[in-house]
Amino acid sequence: MLVATAQSMRELDRRAIEEIGIPGIVLMENAGRGCAEAIRRHYGPGWRKPAVVLAGSGNNGGDGMVIARHFHQWGLPVKVYLLSQREKIRGDALTNLNICLNAGIPVDATPDWETFRSRKAEMDSAHVLVDCILGTGLSTEVRGFYRQVVELLNQRSIPLVAVDTPSGVDASTGRILGAAVRADLTLTLALPKVGLLLYPGADLTGLMEIVDIGLPAALTGEEPPFIRMLDDVGMARLMHPRRADSHKGEYGHLVVIAGSPGKTGAAALAGTGALRMGTGLVTVGIPRSLNPIMEVKLTEAMTEPLPETEQGAFSITALEEILHLLEGKDALALGPGLSQHPETAEMARQLIKRCPIPCVVDADGLNAMAGRLDVLKNRSGAPLALTPHPGEMARLSSCTTKEVQEDRLGMARRFAKEHEVHLVLKGARTLVARPDGSVSINTTGNPGMASGGMGDVLTGMTGGLLAQGMPMGDALDLGVYVHGLAGDHVCAAKGAAGMVAGDLVGSLPGIIRKLSEKMNPG
């Protein structure tokens, strides 16, 4: 599903008005009516006290006027608090304000703090509050009167519905612009907004529902560069049933290069994650002295003992053997538990540069590139994906983790475009950025997945999908979505605390089956 920023939504509105010929006031009417219907559906029973619509001076306030009018027409008590001088209202919002006044709907101008605060008792006794104060056009911090209003609203004990975005949330980034309303329900217009999906904005959104405002489908189709939200329907389309006469050779052969003393578990999780994702064959390359351990840990995967340093990590002399191992294989997963031994890091850098097949790099494979991004130039040309968590992303980008977290989408998008790689920025709302500037936002997963080994499983899963011939972007999208879905399944069954990566691995076949059935019932 396509997701909009504030800028892209403005452009869609402009095109609808100028190219399609839909008047702006018609879009406002559609938005207000759709929101009114949704609010009545959610909060309709027992509606005896007035709904209070909090309207700003812009188009978001105009939407609120339409909402109030429909409540009034349905015989539901409603009152509008206008957080502005009436003479400051312009355009379509002014038209709808005048309609409300002419229809006898109570509109109370509360343009300053003292006036607004004096209405607190009325708001405390409302049936529902409707936030139409600032909308998606906000780009500066909320200060003064509006900040006081936001802080007062967040002390409420009754439901609050935000129209388009909670006031104070940056629609394009999810940042809190000084202060923001915490909504119970957000009715976002036409398309989800990026700021409702990314934290911290996602934490203030409550339940999100999309309201159709009548934009033609031709305007909202997916054309790169896009931002989209991953969902069951889109991911199910990537799943294909297996033919009755197929064999393991048709489902790819993945090579996993991973592990070092004390970190054999990372290699085992990656290999098993790939197998559970449906990969036909998996070979795990491991430092030679650790091979007996891996042969015990892994039953279904093959192992390949490789040259090692005195410390038991991969040696630079392993490089040529690995390149020979890759001949005839379909994809490479590199990095889990690799260690940061200087010789191993150099081996990883050279392997990334020379790898002839699609490759996904995680963990110490990423650490090997920190400060050495020249590795990404003059590569073999095979598709490459990097899968950092915020700390690894900070090291790759020579910045702080805080800077990464403050602009996750921007950081991922810029890095992928500049270095012509696919990039998976892990964390709450994992992002998949493509070299063309497109970004996917994943909405599955939960805090119980903040546990060691989860990333190793994801590396194996995505590598396994690449080995099965899935295009890089699709493999990453499906991998992160199913990974989070498996985490959600385990959390629902066992709870978040104590969840371990092995729990996810065991649940993968059932998750894949359920997802596949959505597009291939029976």
N, C-alpha and C positions, 0 to 999 in steps of 0.2 A: 504494500500500500504506500502510495506517495506521501511524503511528509513535507510540510512547508516551513520556510523561515518567514519572518516578517516581510522581508524584501520580496521573496518569490510570491507571497500571498498578495501583496500590493500589485504585483505585475499581473497575476491571474485576474484580479478584480478589474484592472485597467483594460486588459484584453477582452474580458466579458462585456465591458461597457462600450469600448471603442470599436472592437472588431466584430463582436457578435451582435451588438446593439441592445443589450439588456440594460435598461436604466439603473443607475445606482440605487435609486429608491426601491426598485423591485427586489434587488439583492438584499437590501435592508429589511424589506417586508418578509421575504422568505426566511431570513435568518431569525428575525424576531418571532415569527409564527412557529417555526420549528423548535425554537428554544422554549416558547410558552407551552407547546404540546409536550415536550420532554419533561418540563418541570411539573406539569399537571399529572403526567404519568407516574413520576417518582414520588410526588408529595401531595397528590390530589385528595386522598381519603381524609375526612375530618377537617376540611379547609373552611374554617369559620373566622379566623383572625386574618387581618390583612397581610398580603405579601408586600414586602418593602423592596422596591427597585431603587438601587443606588446608581445614579446616572451622572457620568462625566460630561464634558462639553463636546466631545468628538463623536465619531460614528458609533463607538461602543455604547455611548449614552443614547444615541438614536435607536440602536437595537433594543435598548431597555424600554424606550417609549413604546415601541411596537409590542413588546412583551406585555407591558402594562395594559395596553389597549385590548389585547386578546383576553387577558384575565378579566377585564371589565366586561367585555362582550359575553363571556361565559358565565357572568354573574358571580365571579369570585372577587372578594374584597381585595383591593390593591391600593398602594400609595407610592408615589415617586418622590424621592429626595434628590433634588438637582444640586449637585456639588459645584455650582457655578452660577454666575450672574446670567439671567436669561438673555441679556443682550449679547452675550458672547457665543451663543449657539448659532451655527451657520448651516447652510445647505440642507441635505436630506434630514439631518438630525433636527433642525429647526422645523421643518415641515411636520415631522412626527410629534414634536413637542406641541405645536399648535393644534394638531388633531386631538391630542390628549386633553388639552385645555378646553377645546370646543366640545369634547365629549363629556366634560364634567369630571374627569379623573383628577383626584387630588394630586397636585404637583407642588411640593414645598421646596422653595429655594433655600438651600443651606450652604452658602458659599464661603463660610468661615467656621473656624473651630468652635467658637462659643455657641453659634446657632446650631451647628450639627450636634454638639455634645448635649444640648438641651433636649434633643430628640431621642436620647439613649433609651429612656423608659419605653417609648413607642416601639423602638427596634427590638428591645428585649421581649416584647410581647407579640412580635410578628410571627406569622406562620412559617415563612421562609424569607431569607435575604437573597437578593439577586445582585451580584457584583457586575455592573456595567460601567466601571469608573474609568479605567485606563486602556484596556485592550492591548492589541499587538503593536500599536504604533509607538509604545514607550521605548525610549532609548537612553534616557538619563535617570539618575537616581531619584527615588521618591523622597521628597523632603517636605518640611513645613506642614501645612494643613493636611495634604493627602497622606503623609506618613502618620500623622495623628489618627486619621480616619482608619487606616489599615491596622494600626496597633489596637484601636478600640474594637474593630470588627473581630480581631483574633481572640478577644476575650469573651466572645459570644457563647451562648449555650444552645442556640437554635441552628438549623441547617443553613448553609450558605452555598449558593450555586454561582460559579463564575462563568461568564459568557466569553467565549473564545480563549482567554487565558486568565488566570488569577491576576488581579492588578498587582504590579510590581515584579512579575516574573518576565525576564527577557524571553520573548517568543522564539528567538533564534539560537539561544545558547543554554537556556535553563538557569542562568545566573539570577540571583536575587538582587534587584536594583535598589539597594538601600533597605527596603522593607517590602513584604509581599503578603497578600491575603492567603490564608490557608483554606482551601475550598473542600467541601464534601463531595461536590460534583462539578465537573467542568464540561460545559457544552461547547466544544470547539467547532468552528464554522468551516464547512467544506472539506477540510483536510486536517489531520493532526498537526500540531506545531512541534517543531524540534524541542522547544523549551519545556513542553509537557512530558517529554520522554526522557530527557537527560536530567540528572541530578545537579543541583538541589531542587530545581523546579518540579521534577516528577514527584517529589515528596509533598508538594503543596497542591497537587492537582486533584487528589481524591479519585473518585471514579471518573473516567473520561468517556464521553460519548460524542460521536460525530454527528453534526446537524447538516443535512443537505440544504444548500442555499440556491440550488439550481444552476450551478456552473456546468456548462456542456462538457461531456466526457472527453471531447477532443482537446480541451484545454488542460486536463489533468492526467493525461497519459504519461507513462514512464518513458522519458527520453533522456539519455545522459547529457550532462551530468545530473543525476537525480539524488535525492535523499529519500530513502524509503524505510518503512517499518516492517520488519520480518513478522510474518504471521503464519498460522497453520495452513491457510489456503495456498499462499505463495510457495511455502516450503513443500507441501504435499505434491505440488506440480513437478517438483524435481525428482520425485520417487517413481521408480518404474518396477513393475512386477518382474520376477525372474522367469525366464522361459523354462518349461518343463525339461527340455533337453540340454540345458546349459551345464557347464563344468567350471571348476575352480579357476582355470586359466582365463576365463572370460571376465573375471572380477578383479583382475590386476594383481601386481606383485609390488609391494612396498618394501623399501629398505629403510630401516631405522638405525641411525648412528647415534648412540646414546650410552650413558653410564660411565661410572668411575668408582673407585673404592668408596663405600658408604652410600652410593647413589644408584645401586642396581635397581632399586624399586622404580625409579623414574623410567628406565629403559623398559622394564616389564609392563608398566602401566601404558606406555605409549604403544608397545606392540600389541597388547591385549585390546586396547581401545580401537586400534585399526581393525583387528579381527572381528570384534563385536559390531563394527560399523559395516561389515559385509565384505571386507577385502578377501580376495581369494587366497593369496599367499603373502606372508610377512617374514622377512629375514631381519633379525636384529644383530647388527654389528656391535661387538663389545670388546674392550681390551682383553687380551688373551688370557690373563690370569683369572679373569672374572667369568670366563665362559662356563666353567662347571656350575657356578651359581645360577647362571641364566638358564642352563639346561634343566635345572630343577624348577626354577620359577616359571618357565614357559614350556607348556606341553604342546600347544598347537602351532606356535611359531618356530621357525628355524633360527639358528644362531650362527654367527660367523666370527670366530676369534681373530683379532687383528693386532698388529704390532703395538707395543705399549712403552711408555717411559719407565724409569726405575720406580716411579711412584705409582704405577699402575693405571695411568691415564693414557689416552690415545697418543701415539707418537707421530711425528711428522712423516715418518716412513710408512704410516698406514695409508697415506693419501692415495698413492698409486693403486694399492690393493682395493681401496674403496671405489675408486673410479672404475676399476676392472669389474668389481662387484655390481656396479650400476648398469653394466651392459645388459640389455635385454629386459631391464626392469622398468617400471612405469612411473614411480615417484620416489622421492626421498624425504624423510623426516629427520631433522638434525637438531640436536641440542639438549634434550632432557638429561640432566645429571652428568653433563659432559666434563665438568670441572673447568677451572680457569688457569690450568697449567699453561705456561707460555707456549710450549711446543704444541699442545692440544689446540690452543687458540689460533695459532698460525695454520695448523692443519684445517681447522674449520673455515678460516678466511679463504684459503686456497680452494677448498671444496665448494664453497658458495660461488666463487668466481668461475669455476670450471664445470660445475654440475650441468650435465646435458639434458636432464629431465626435470619436470616440475618439482619444486622443493618448498617445504615449509620449515621455517627456522624458529626455534624457541629457546628460552632459558640461556644457558651458557653459550649457545651459538650466537645469540644476540649480544651477550657481553663481549664476545670476541670482536665484535664490530664497533664497539663504543670507541669513538675517537678515530676510527679507521673506516669511515664511510666510503673511501675511495674503492673499497671492495665492490661496491655496487655499480661502479663504472666498468665498462668493457667486459661485462659478464657474457656468458655463453649465449644468452638470449632466451633461455628456458624460463618459464614463469616462476616467479619467486614471491613467497609470502613471508612476512615477518609477523610474529605474534607476541608483542611485548605486553607486560603489565605496566602500570603507570611508572614504577621505578625504573624499569628497563627502558621505557620510552624516554624518560628524562635523561638517562645516560646516552642513549642514541642521539638525542637532540641537543645535548650539552646545555640543559636547563634544569630547573628543579621539578620535583614531583608536583608541587603546588601549582606551578605554571601549567603543567600538563593537565591537571584536574580542572583548572579554571577555564580551559578552552579545549576540551577533549576533541570535539568535532573538528575544529580548525587545525589543531596540531596533526591529527591523523590524516586529514585531507591534504594538507600542505606537504607532509612527508611523502605520502604515496605518489603525489604528482611530481614532486621534485626528483625523486629517486626512481620513478617508474617501477614501483613494486606494489603489491597488495599488502595492506597493513591491517592487522587485527589488534585494536587497542582494547585489552581486556579490562574487566571491572564491571561495576554495576552499570548496565546498559552498554554492553560490549559493542564496539563499532567495527565495521568492515569497510575500509577505504580502498578505492580502486585508483589506478593511475589516471583515469579520465576525469577524476574529481567526484565521482559518484560515491555515496556512503550509504551503508545499511545500518540501521539501529536495531539491535536485538533486545527484545523485551522479556525473554525467559531468564530464569535463574533466580537465586535467592542468597541471603547472607550465609546460609549454612555451607555454601560452596567456598567460603574463605578458609580453605584447608589445603595442606600440602598435597601435591600430586594431581590436583584438578587440571592444571595446565598441561601436564604430561599426557593425560587422557585426551584432551582436546587436540594436542599435536598429532597423536596417533589417529584420531578420528578424521581430522581434515586431510592428513596424509593419505589415509585409506581411501577417502573419496576421490582424491586426485589420482590415485593408482587405478581406480575403477573407471577413469576416463572423464570424470566430471570437470567442466571448465573451472578455472581457479576461483573466480568470483562466486559461482554457485556452490562450489565445495566449501568455501569458507562460510558463506551464509548458512548453508544447511548444517555444517558442523557446529557452529556456535549456537544455532537455534536448538538442535537436538541435544547438545551438551547441557544447555540450560533447562530444557524440558525434562531431561533425565534427573537433573538436580531438583526440580520442582516435584517430580514424582516421588523421589526418595524423601524429600522434606515432608510431603503430605502423609507419607506412610510412617516415618520414623521421627520426624521433627528435625529442626535445623542443627541443634547442638549435637556434636559427635558424628556428623555425616563425614564419611571418608571417600576418597576417590574411587576405591574399589566398589563402593555401593553403586556409583553411577555406571560403571562398566557392566555390572550384572543386569542393570535395568534396560540397557540399550536395545536389545532385540525387541522387547515388548513395545518400547516407545516408537521404534521404527515401524513396527507393524501397525500400530494405531494411526500413525501419521499417514502411512501409505494407504490405509483403508479409507481415508477421507476423500481420496481421488479415485480409488479403485475398489468400491464397495463390493463385497462378496468375493 
